[in-house]
Amino acid sequence: MRICYVGQNSKKETDELLISNFKELGEVKYVKISNISLLIDGGINFVYEYEDLSKFNIIFFRVPRSKYTLAASILEALPESVIHLNSPRSFYNASSRLSLYRNLSHAGINVPKVIFADNPQTSIFDLKLLRFPILIKVPTDKNKVMLANSQQEAKSMVDALQVLEQPILFEEYYPEARVIQAYVLGDEVIATLVKDPEDINYAGGEVKKHTPSKKIIRTALDVANALNAEYMRVDILDTARPIVIDVNLCPFLSEAIKASGVDIAKKVASYLKSKYESIENASKLFDEVKSMFTP
């Protein structure tokens, strides 16, 4: 089988782990997503160095969130015969925090309560609808995150952010909660880790092996179903009613494999192999049945 691995401009340790396992399945070609071109010629195709991506059996993406929309467009242009783990809809819906929260909330999944404002000044008085403390984020810059413990603090921060002329996201914050990272593959949660975040963006902190509750497992699988995705990491706050704070369709694996003891890269390769063999067997069966009725 031929596998097209679409990645970033430079390979990371996670890419090396996945590619090493994929090579046991067949030929693997590493393609930088920035080098993929759109060809419109009686239809829409994406090509790489004059090679039609639709000729591969499998296409696998591990790209940053900023490239999710492009990944979705590529998948939409490929024929159904090309195997992939995540749908165009999953990449579109996970391409921004606002889009993710909106779609998960629509599916009945618990997410932080947020207020999004193109003009933050208009939303200052709506903040009484939120539970403090809150995070104040600039969606276009993941590094611009501030913590406000009161409506007055929030107003002062918004006044300072006005000079950026950027939309603002106000999000309820849960400093007391641990973060559960659930790795979903197919209809299973194959590994879970837990950490106590070191900063207000739920980042940092040592990850440790974790035995998830049924609620956490159900939440992670509900997210995968809502996004029509087969492979992802779901970040969940371990509160009385689990709260989903993020989804990563192209997660790093090195640290997770070491901490959990689960070879996630090998499991992903095995899962792709089973999908390929299932389609091949179905195709052979169809041909056999067809030949029985063909003169």
VEXGU-651106 format. One record per residue (C-alpha): x, y negated, z; residue number from 1; chain. Coordinates in Angstrom, 3 decimals, padded with zeros to 6 digits, always signed. Layout:
# residues N
u X v Y w Z nr NUM kette A .
...
# end
This chain:
# residues 295
u +000.000 v +000.000 w +000.000 nr 1 kette A .
u +001.075 v -003.623 w -000.547 nr 2 kette A .
u +000.796 v -006.118 w +002.300 nr 3 kette A .
u +000.998 v -009.895 w +001.963 nr 4 kette A .
u +002.101 v -011.423 w +005.270 nr 5 kette A .
u +001.269 v -015.140 w +005.247 nr 6 kette A .
u +003.289 v -017.004 w +007.834 nr 7 kette A .
u +005.033 v -020.245 w +008.700 nr 8 kette A .
u +008.188 v -021.741 w +007.215 nr 9 kette A .
u +010.383 v -019.702 w +009.556 nr 10 kette A .
u +009.816 v -016.295 w +011.103 nr 11 kette A .
u +009.350 v -015.993 w +014.851 nr 12 kette A .
u +009.940 v -012.958 w +017.060 nr 13 kette A .
u +006.252 v -012.049 w +016.781 nr 14 kette A .
u +006.499 v -012.058 w +012.980 nr 15 kette A .
u +009.508 v -009.731 w +013.091 nr 16 kette A .
u +007.637 v -007.334 w +015.384 nr 17 kette A .
u +004.564 v -007.230 w +013.154 nr 18 kette A .
u +006.497 v -006.982 w +009.891 nr 19 kette A .
u +008.626 v -004.146 w +011.281 nr 20 kette A .
u +005.466 v -002.169 w +012.024 nr 21 kette A .
u +003.804 v -003.120 w +008.732 nr 22 kette A .
u +006.810 v -001.803 w +006.776 nr 23 kette A .
u +005.926 v +001.666 w +008.031 nr 24 kette A .
u +002.691 v +001.336 w +006.034 nr 25 kette A .
u +004.188 v +000.194 w +002.743 nr 26 kette A .
u +005.669 v -002.797 w +000.924 nr 27 kette A .
u +005.520 v -006.080 w +002.837 nr 28 kette A .
u +006.002 v -009.492 w +001.235 nr 29 kette A .
u +006.478 v -012.494 w +003.529 nr 30 kette A .
u +004.820 v -015.588 w +002.083 nr 31 kette A .
u +005.122 v -019.096 w +003.523 nr 32 kette A .
u +001.661 v -020.618 w +003.554 nr 33 kette A .
u +003.124 v -023.974 w +002.516 nr 34 kette A .
u +004.336 v -022.351 w -000.720 nr 35 kette A .
u +000.942 v -021.013 w -001.787 nr 36 kette A .
u -000.614 v -022.870 w -004.714 nr 37 kette A .
u -004.212 v -023.195 w -005.810 nr 38 kette A .
u -004.861 v -022.168 w -009.413 nr 39 kette A .
u -008.168 v -023.086 w -011.063 nr 40 kette A .
u -008.502 v -021.198 w -014.332 nr 41 kette A .
u -011.985 v -019.885 w -015.012 nr 42 kette A .
u -012.299 v -019.436 w -011.266 nr 43 kette A .
u -010.177 v -020.099 w -008.186 nr 44 kette A .
u -007.078 v -018.101 w -007.293 nr 45 kette A .
u -004.196 v -018.650 w -004.936 nr 46 kette A .
u -000.778 v -017.731 w -006.233 nr 47 kette A .
u +002.724 v -017.442 w -004.808 nr 48 kette A .
u +005.681 v -017.577 w -007.170 nr 49 kette A .
u +003.352 v -016.677 w -010.054 nr 50 kette A .
u +002.048 v -013.636 w -008.170 nr 51 kette A .
u -001.712 v -013.278 w -007.765 nr 52 kette A .
u -002.471 v -012.705 w -004.071 nr 53 kette A .
u -005.570 v -010.732 w -005.010 nr 54 kette A .
u -003.277 v -007.897 w -006.183 nr 55 kette A .
u -002.268 v -007.074 w -002.613 nr 56 kette A .
u -004.172 v -004.418 w -000.653 nr 57 kette A .
u -003.927 v -006.309 w +002.625 nr 58 kette A .
u -003.441 v -009.982 w +003.472 nr 59 kette A .
u -002.469 v -010.863 w +007.043 nr 60 kette A .
u -002.256 v -014.401 w +008.443 nr 61 kette A .
u -000.127 v -015.721 w +011.288 nr 62 kette A .
u -000.235 v -019.468 w +010.833 nr 63 kette A .
u -000.697 v -022.513 w +013.109 nr 64 kette A .
u -004.163 v -023.890 w +013.794 nr 65 kette A .
u -003.453 v -026.811 w +011.467 nr 66 kette A .
u -003.448 v -024.292 w +008.583 nr 67 kette A .
u -006.642 v -022.432 w +009.555 nr 68 kette A .
u -008.781 v -024.286 w +007.020 nr 69 kette A .
u -006.341 v -023.406 w +004.237 nr 70 kette A .
u -006.326 v -019.777 w +005.381 nr 71 kette A .
u -010.131 v -019.763 w +005.169 nr 72 kette A .
u -010.026 v -021.184 w +001.636 nr 73 kette A .
u -007.549 v -018.516 w +000.524 nr 74 kette A .
u -009.702 v -015.739 w +001.957 nr 75 kette A .
u -012.803 v -017.120 w +000.234 nr 76 kette A .
u -011.021 v -016.943 w -003.123 nr 77 kette A .
u -009.926 v -013.319 w -002.731 nr 78 kette A .
u -012.029 v -010.334 w -003.854 nr 79 kette A .
u -013.752 v -008.201 w -001.222 nr 80 kette A .
u -011.351 v -005.352 w -002.002 nr 81 kette A .
u -008.487 v -007.206 w -000.240 nr 82 kette A .
u -008.405 v -006.141 w +003.412 nr 83 kette A .
u -008.056 v -008.776 w +006.137 nr 84 kette A .
u -008.809 v -008.932 w +009.853 nr 85 kette A .
u -010.461 v -012.319 w +010.254 nr 86 kette A .
u -013.159 v -013.820 w +008.061 nr 87 kette A .
u -013.106 v -017.269 w +006.444 nr 88 kette A .
u -015.805 v -018.295 w +008.925 nr 89 kette A .
u -013.604 v -017.368 w +011.881 nr 90 kette A .
u -010.797 v -019.602 w +010.621 nr 91 kette A .
u -013.163 v -022.491 w +009.894 nr 92 kette A .
u -014.836 v -022.225 w +013.296 nr 93 kette A .
u -011.547 v -022.002 w +015.204 nr 94 kette A .
u -009.840 v -024.796 w +013.269 nr 95 kette A .
u -010.681 v -027.395 w +015.941 nr 96 kette A .
u -011.665 v -027.292 w +019.596 nr 97 kette A .
u -014.909 v -029.147 w +018.897 nr 98 kette A .
u -015.932 v -026.734 w +016.135 nr 99 kette A .
u -015.029 v -023.746 w +018.309 nr 100 kette A .
u -017.015 v -024.956 w +021.319 nr 101 kette A .
u -020.018 v -025.846 w +019.177 nr 102 kette A .
u -020.195 v -022.429 w +017.524 nr 103 kette A .
u -019.583 v -020.437 w +020.685 nr 104 kette A .
u -022.152 v -022.457 w +022.589 nr 105 kette A .
u -024.659 v -021.868 w +019.791 nr 106 kette A .
u -024.029 v -018.120 w +020.236 nr 107 kette A .
u -024.822 v -018.368 w +023.956 nr 108 kette A .
u -021.201 v -018.107 w +025.124 nr 109 kette A .
u -020.178 v -020.231 w +028.091 nr 110 kette A .
u -017.692 v -023.011 w +027.216 nr 111 kette A .
u -016.663 v -026.163 w +029.099 nr 112 kette A .
u -019.172 v -028.969 w +028.881 nr 113 kette A .
u -017.741 v -031.653 w +026.599 nr 114 kette A .
u -018.573 v -035.060 w +025.212 nr 115 kette A .
u -017.064 v -036.068 w +021.893 nr 116 kette A .
u -016.995 v -039.694 w +020.855 nr 117 kette A .
u -015.687 v -041.432 w +017.772 nr 118 kette A .
u -015.834 v -044.640 w +019.798 nr 119 kette A .
u -014.973 v -043.663 w +023.399 nr 120 kette A .
u -016.377 v -046.881 w +024.896 nr 121 kette A .
u -019.887 v -045.784 w +023.907 nr 122 kette A .
u -019.583 v -042.598 w +025.980 nr 123 kette A .
u -018.238 v -043.995 w +029.232 nr 124 kette A .
u -021.701 v -044.121 w +030.809 nr 125 kette A .
u -022.510 v -040.586 w +029.587 nr 126 kette A .
u -019.690 v -039.169 w +031.692 nr 127 kette A .
u -022.017 v -038.895 w +034.678 nr 128 kette A .
u -023.368 v -035.820 w +032.870 nr 129 kette A .
u -020.031 v -034.060 w +033.396 nr 130 kette A .
u -018.563 v -032.368 w +036.457 nr 131 kette A .
u -015.383 v -034.153 w +037.609 nr 132 kette A .
u -012.437 v -033.792 w +037.320 nr 133 kette A .
u -012.389 v -034.031 w +033.539 nr 134 kette A .
u -009.746 v -033.862 w +030.836 nr 135 kette A .
u -009.515 v -036.707 w +028.335 nr 136 kette A .
u -008.046 v -035.483 w +025.053 nr 137 kette A .
u -007.103 v -036.913 w +021.681 nr 138 kette A .
u -008.133 v -033.979 w +019.406 nr 139 kette A .
u -005.590 v -034.925 w +016.738 nr 140 kette A .
u -002.681 v -034.730 w +019.206 nr 141 kette A .
u -002.548 v -031.741 w +021.573 nr 142 kette A .
u +000.071 v -033.505 w +023.717 nr 143 kette A .
u -002.218 v -036.412 w +024.567 nr 144 kette A .
u -004.183 v -035.016 w +027.539 nr 145 kette A .
u -005.009 v -036.905 w +030.747 nr 146 kette A .
u -006.803 v -035.981 w +033.946 nr 147 kette A .
u -009.515 v -038.221 w +035.428 nr 148 kette A .
u -010.947 v -037.533 w +038.877 nr 149 kette A .
u -013.716 v -040.130 w +038.655 nr 150 kette A .
u -015.704 v -042.137 w +036.163 nr 151 kette A .
u -013.694 v -045.256 w +037.054 nr 152 kette A .
u -010.409 v -043.467 w +036.360 nr 153 kette A .
u -011.820 v -042.241 w +033.048 nr 154 kette A .
u -012.804 v -045.776 w +032.062 nr 155 kette A .
u -009.283 v -047.072 w +032.740 nr 156 kette A .
u -007.744 v -044.289 w +030.662 nr 157 kette A .
u -010.134 v -044.867 w +027.785 nr 158 kette A .
u -009.257 v -048.558 w +027.814 nr 159 kette A .
u -005.594 v -047.587 w +027.438 nr 160 kette A .
u -006.344 v -045.140 w +024.622 nr 161 kette A .
u -008.328 v -047.682 w +022.609 nr 162 kette A .
u -005.145 v -048.874 w +020.901 nr 163 kette A .
u -004.816 v -045.467 w +019.202 nr 164 kette A .
u -008.143 v -045.940 w +017.408 nr 165 kette A .
u -008.749 v -042.187 w +017.646 nr 166 kette A .
u -011.808 v -040.142 w +018.650 nr 167 kette A .
u -011.737 v -038.828 w +022.224 nr 168 kette A .
u -012.869 v -035.533 w +023.734 nr 169 kette A .
u -014.032 v -035.474 w +027.375 nr 170 kette A .
u -013.975 v -031.951 w +028.835 nr 171 kette A .
u -014.844 v -030.551 w +032.247 nr 172 kette A .
u -011.753 v -029.240 w +034.027 nr 173 kette A .
u -011.444 v -026.269 w +036.395 nr 174 kette A .
u -008.115 v -026.614 w +038.273 nr 175 kette A .
u -008.982 v -023.761 w +040.621 nr 176 kette A .
u -009.430 v -021.145 w +037.880 nr 177 kette A .
u -006.937 v -018.612 w +036.619 nr 178 kette A .
u -006.690 v -018.054 w +032.868 nr 179 kette A .
u -007.315 v -014.582 w +031.446 nr 180 kette A .
u -005.825 v -013.883 w +028.024 nr 181 kette A .
u -007.761 v -011.086 w +026.318 nr 182 kette A .
u -006.382 v -009.542 w +023.126 nr 183 kette A .
u -009.174 v -008.240 w +020.910 nr 184 kette A .
u -008.691 v -005.751 w +018.084 nr 185 kette A .
u -011.764 v -004.390 w +016.348 nr 186 kette A .
u -014.360 v -003.605 w +018.968 nr 187 kette A .
u -011.873 v -003.246 w +021.822 nr 188 kette A .
u -009.982 v -005.416 w +024.263 nr 189 kette A .
u -006.568 v -003.771 w +023.951 nr 190 kette A .
u -004.630 v -005.866 w +026.489 nr 191 kette A .
u -005.286 v -008.540 w +029.093 nr 192 kette A .
u -002.983 v -010.871 w +030.975 nr 193 kette A .
u -003.583 v -013.382 w +033.755 nr 194 kette A .
u -001.760 v -016.587 w +034.697 nr 195 kette A .
u -002.011 v -019.564 w +037.008 nr 196 kette A .
u -001.520 v -022.543 w +034.646 nr 197 kette A .
u +001.224 v -025.022 w +035.471 nr 198 kette A .
u -000.301 v -028.093 w +033.829 nr 199 kette A .
u -003.650 v -029.671 w +033.090 nr 200 kette A .
u -003.855 v -028.277 w +029.556 nr 201 kette A .
u -004.035 v -024.711 w +030.948 nr 202 kette A .
u -000.509 v -024.182 w +029.588 nr 203 kette A .
u +002.596 v -022.788 w +031.229 nr 204 kette A .
u +002.651 v -020.289 w +034.050 nr 205 kette A .
u +003.901 v -016.718 w +034.222 nr 206 kette A .
u +001.662 v -014.148 w +032.558 nr 207 kette A .
u +001.082 v -010.847 w +034.350 nr 208 kette A .
u -000.638 v -007.594 w +033.488 nr 209 kette A .
u -004.318 v -007.687 w +034.374 nr 210 kette A .
u -007.188 v -005.254 w +034.692 nr 211 kette A .
u -010.226 v -007.117 w +033.307 nr 212 kette A .
u -013.724 v -007.025 w +034.718 nr 213 kette A .
u -016.633 v -005.909 w +032.564 nr 214 kette A .
u -017.701 v -009.565 w +032.328 nr 215 kette A .
u -014.351 v -010.575 w +030.847 nr 216 kette A .
u -014.381 v -007.716 w +028.341 nr 217 kette A .
u -017.949 v -008.502 w +027.307 nr 218 kette A .
u -017.148 v -012.197 w +026.926 nr 219 kette A .
u -014.095 v -011.530 w +024.726 nr 220 kette A .
u -016.028 v -009.142 w +022.474 nr 221 kette A .
u -018.937 v -011.578 w +022.244 nr 222 kette A .
u -016.504 v -014.258 w +021.034 nr 223 kette A .
u -015.105 v -011.934 w +018.359 nr 224 kette A .
u -018.622 v -011.101 w +017.214 nr 225 kette A .
u -019.688 v -014.763 w +017.155 nr 226 kette A .
u -016.676 v -015.741 w +015.034 nr 227 kette A .
u -016.788 v -012.628 w +012.814 nr 228 kette A .
u -013.185 v -011.842 w +013.702 nr 229 kette A .
u -011.426 v -008.544 w +014.373 nr 230 kette A .
u -008.149 v -009.786 w +015.848 nr 231 kette A .
u -007.578 v -012.653 w +018.271 nr 232 kette A .
u -006.568 v -013.776 w +021.710 nr 233 kette A .
u -009.386 v -015.242 w +023.771 nr 234 kette A .
u -008.481 v -017.526 w +026.694 nr 235 kette A .
u -011.075 v -017.289 w +029.454 nr 236 kette A .
u -011.353 v -019.060 w +032.804 nr 237 kette A .
u -011.907 v -016.497 w +035.545 nr 238 kette A .
u -014.889 v -018.211 w +037.150 nr 239 kette A .
u -018.151 v -016.704 w +038.434 nr 240 kette A .
u -019.487 v -017.017 w +034.898 nr 241 kette A .
u -016.477 v -016.712 w +032.549 nr 242 kette A .
u -015.741 v -019.842 w +030.511 nr 243 kette A .
u -014.030 v -019.596 w +027.123 nr 244 kette A .
u -011.512 v -022.403 w +026.693 nr 245 kette A .
u -009.701 v -021.353 w +023.515 nr 246 kette A .
u -009.287 v -018.788 w +020.756 nr 247 kette A .
u -006.056 v -018.012 w +018.925 nr 248 kette A .
u -006.481 v -016.036 w +015.693 nr 249 kette A .
u -002.692 v -015.807 w +015.205 nr 250 kette A .
u -001.299 v -015.245 w +018.705 nr 251 kette A .
u +002.291 v -014.838 w +019.832 nr 252 kette A .
u +002.899 v -011.257 w +020.971 nr 253 kette A .
u +006.424 v -010.907 w +022.381 nr 254 kette A .
u +005.634 v -012.035 w +025.932 nr 255 kette A .
u +002.261 v -010.284 w +025.916 nr 256 kette A .
u +003.783 v -006.954 w +024.883 nr 257 kette A .
u +006.441 v -007.161 w +027.606 nr 258 kette A .
u +003.998 v -008.179 w +030.334 nr 259 kette A .
u +001.146 v -005.808 w +029.440 nr 260 kette A .
u +003.166 v -002.780 w +028.385 nr 261 kette A .
u +000.876 v -002.479 w +025.349 nr 262 kette A .
u +002.524 v -002.449 w +021.910 nr 263 kette A .
u -000.001 v -004.806 w +020.329 nr 264 kette A .
u +001.977 v -005.090 w +017.077 nr 265 kette A .
u +001.893 v -001.315 w +016.572 nr 266 kette A .
u -001.823 v -001.219 w +017.336 nr 267 kette A .
u -002.491 v -003.947 w +014.743 nr 268 kette A .
u -000.555 v -001.959 w +012.120 nr 269 kette A .
u -002.448 v +001.238 w +012.983 nr 270 kette A .
u -005.752 v -000.600 w +012.774 nr 271 kette A .
u -004.935 v -001.970 w +009.319 nr 272 kette A .
u -003.888 v +001.498 w +008.200 nr 273 kette A .
u -007.197 v +002.966 w +009.351 nr 274 kette A .
u -009.140 v +000.243 w +007.515 nr 275 kette A .
u -007.173 v +000.912 w +004.328 nr 276 kette A .
u -007.632 v +004.684 w +004.549 nr 277 kette A .
u -011.337 v +004.315 w +005.284 nr 278 kette A .
u -011.844 v +002.201 w +002.154 nr 279 kette A .
u -009.694 v +004.562 w +000.056 nr 280 kette A .
u -011.660 v +007.612 w +001.240 nr 281 kette A .
u -014.980 v +005.881 w +000.567 nr 282 kette A .
u -013.786 v +004.973 w -002.934 nr 283 kette A .
u -012.728 v +008.578 w -003.662 nr 284 kette A .
u -016.074 v +009.887 w -002.403 nr 285 kette A .
u -017.921 v +007.425 w -004.627 nr 286 kette A .
u -015.876 v +008.517 w -007.652 nr 287 kette A .
u -016.566 v +012.175 w -006.907 nr 288 kette A .
u -020.303 v +011.612 w -006.566 nr 289 kette A .
u -020.319 v +009.494 w -009.711 nr 290 kette A .
u -018.524 v +012.205 w -011.701 nr 291 kette A .
u -021.189 v +014.744 w -010.731 nr 292 kette A .
u -023.836 v +012.687 w -012.489 nr 293 kette A .
u -021.744 v +011.538 w -015.418 nr 294 kette A .
u -022.069 v +013.654 w -018.583 nr 295 kette A .
# end
